[in-house]
Amino acid sequence: MTFALVLLTFFALLHLPPLRRLPALTTAADRAAVASGLFFIGAGLLHFLSPARFEAMIPPQLPAPHFLVLLSGVFEVAGGVGMLLRRTRPLAALGLIALLLAILPANIHEAMANSASHVLPLPDWYFWLRIPFQGVYLAWVAWAGGLSRAIGRARLAAHG
């Protein structure tokens, strides 16, 4: 939920008149893509700046938590950079959707930990509320990445 506020703040700031006139920010989907790009770059960098905080979220059944945290950080940064460029948005969106699905078990584990491993100083209910927000992030990335438009173009090309 805190992450949703960060994403929405980026999105709102990109709607300011001087920014929305930039060629890369002409549509709401462009601004959503850039906001998600900045969001994921920032989130990915946090994996390198505070890996121990994220390692605590990894379910104990998974091996090499430090490696998994760094790997997910690399994918978040790469996906974020991909969302900044129109040409790479659909592929970046697919990658980020796969990543969001892959980290869902960590978010569930964190919610079930009952504050044993919470990496953020927030109440337990917050961690349960984060789980449905994964769906919001999935939908946001799909829309911002132009996946419905990309699928439509592929269908036209296949039948056309």
C-alpha positions as CSV (number, residue, x, y, z in Angstrom):
1,M,0.0,0.0,0.0
2,T,2.8,2.4,0.7
3,F,4.3,1.4,-2.6
4,A,1.0,2.2,-4.3
5,L,1.2,5.7,-2.8
6,V,4.7,6.1,-4.3
7,L,3.5,4.9,-7.7
8,L,0.5,7.2,-7.6
9,T,2.7,10.1,-6.5
10,F,5.0,9.6,-9.5
11,F,2.0,9.3,-11.8
12,A,0.5,12.6,-10.4
13,L,3.8,14.4,-10.7
14,L,4.1,13.4,-14.3
15,H,0.7,15.0,-15.0
16,L,2.1,18.5,-14.1
17,P,1.9,20.8,-17.2
18,P,5.6,21.1,-17.9
19,L,6.1,17.4,-17.8
20,R,3.0,16.2,-19.6
21,R,4.0,18.3,-22.6
22,L,7.2,16.2,-23.1
23,P,6.8,13.8,-26.1
24,A,7.5,10.8,-23.9
25,L,4.6,11.7,-21.6
26,T,1.8,12.7,-23.9
27,T,-0.7,10.1,-22.9
28,A,-1.9,8.8,-19.6
29,A,-0.5,5.4,-20.5
30,D,2.9,7.0,-21.2
31,R,2.8,8.7,-17.8
32,A,1.7,5.4,-16.1
33,A,4.6,3.6,-17.8
34,V,7.2,6.1,-16.8
35,A,5.8,6.2,-13.2
36,S,6.0,2.4,-13.0
37,G,9.5,2.5,-14.5
38,L,10.7,4.9,-11.9
39,F,8.9,3.0,-9.2
40,F,10.5,-0.4,-10.1
41,I,13.9,1.2,-10.6
42,G,13.7,2.6,-7.1
43,A,12.3,-0.6,-5.6
44,G,15.0,-2.6,-7.3
45,L,17.8,-0.4,-6.0
46,L,16.5,-0.9,-2.5
47,H,17.3,-4.6,-2.9
48,F,21.0,-3.6,-3.2
49,L,21.0,-1.0,-0.5
50,S,19.2,-3.1,2.1
51,P,19.3,-6.7,1.1
52,A,18.9,-8.1,4.6
53,R,15.5,-6.4,4.9
54,F,14.3,-8.3,1.8
55,E,16.0,-11.5,2.7
56,A,13.8,-11.7,5.8
57,M,10.8,-11.9,3.4
58,I,12.0,-15.0,1.5
59,P,10.2,-18.2,2.6
60,P,12.7,-20.5,4.4
61,Q,12.0,-23.3,1.9
62,L,13.8,-21.3,-0.8
63,P,17.6,-21.6,-1.1
64,A,20.0,-18.6,-1.3
65,P,17.9,-15.8,-0.1
66,H,20.7,-13.2,-0.7
67,F,21.0,-14.3,-4.3
68,L,17.2,-14.2,-4.8
69,V,17.0,-10.7,-3.4
70,L,19.8,-9.4,-5.7
71,L,18.3,-11.2,-8.7
72,S,14.9,-9.8,-8.1
73,G,16.5,-6.3,-7.7
74,V,18.2,-6.8,-11.1
75,F,14.9,-7.8,-12.7
76,E,13.1,-4.8,-11.1
77,V,15.6,-2.3,-12.3
78,A,15.7,-3.9,-15.8
79,G,11.9,-4.0,-16.0
80,G,11.8,-0.4,-14.8
81,V,14.2,0.8,-17.4
82,G,12.3,-1.1,-20.0
83,M,9.1,0.7,-19.0
84,L,10.7,4.0,-19.7
85,L,11.1,3.3,-23.4
86,R,8.0,2.9,-25.6
87,R,9.8,0.3,-27.8
88,T,10.5,-2.0,-24.9
89,R,7.4,-1.5,-22.8
90,P,5.4,-4.6,-23.8
91,L,8.4,-6.9,-23.1
92,A,9.3,-5.1,-19.9
93,A,5.6,-5.3,-18.8
94,L,5.6,-9.1,-19.4
95,G,8.8,-9.4,-17.4
96,L,7.5,-7.3,-14.5
97,I,4.2,-9.3,-14.5
98,A,6.3,-12.5,-14.2
99,L,8.3,-11.0,-11.4
100,L,5.2,-9.8,-9.5
101,L,3.9,-13.3,-9.7
102,A,7.2,-14.8,-8.6
103,I,7.5,-12.5,-5.5
104,L,3.9,-13.2,-4.4
105,P,5.0,-16.1,-2.2
106,A,7.4,-13.8,-0.4
107,N,4.6,-11.3,0.3
108,I,2.3,-14.1,1.5
109,H,5.1,-15.4,3.8
110,E,5.7,-11.9,5.1
111,A,2.0,-11.5,6.0
112,M,1.9,-14.9,7.7
113,A,5.0,-14.2,9.7
114,N,2.9,-12.2,12.2
115,S,5.7,-9.6,12.6
116,A,8.5,-12.1,13.1
117,S,10.3,-10.9,10.0
118,H,8.5,-7.6,9.0
119,V,11.0,-5.5,7.2
120,L,8.9,-2.4,7.5
121,P,7.7,-0.9,10.8
122,L,4.0,-1.2,10.0
123,P,1.1,-3.1,11.6
124,D,0.3,-6.7,10.7
125,W,-2.8,-5.8,8.7
126,Y,-0.7,-3.8,6.3
127,F,1.1,-6.9,5.1
128,W,-2.2,-8.7,4.4
129,L,-3.5,-5.7,2.5
130,R,-0.4,-5.8,0.3
131,I,-1.4,-9.1,-1.2
132,P,-4.4,-7.9,-3.1
133,F,-2.4,-4.9,-4.2
134,Q,-0.3,-7.3,-6.2
135,G,-3.3,-7.5,-8.5
136,V,-3.4,-3.7,-8.8
137,Y,0.2,-3.6,-9.7
138,L,-0.3,-6.4,-12.3
139,A,-3.2,-4.5,-13.9
140,W,-1.2,-1.2,-13.8
141,V,1.8,-2.7,-15.5
142,A,-0.3,-4.5,-18.2
143,W,-2.1,-1.2,-19.0
144,A,1.0,1.0,-18.9
145,G,3.0,-1.5,-20.9
146,G,0.4,-1.5,-23.6
147,L,-0.1,-5.3,-23.5
148,S,-3.7,-5.1,-24.7
149,R,-2.6,-3.0,-27.7
150,A,0.3,-5.3,-28.3
151,I,-1.9,-8.4,-28.3
152,G,-4.4,-6.7,-30.6
153,R,-1.6,-5.8,-33.1
154,A,-0.3,-9.4,-32.9
155,R,-3.8,-10.8,-33.6
156,L,-4.2,-8.4,-36.6
157,A,-0.9,-9.4,-38.0
158,A,-1.7,-13.1,-37.6
159,H,-5.0,-12.8,-39.4
160,G,-4.2,-10.0,-41.7
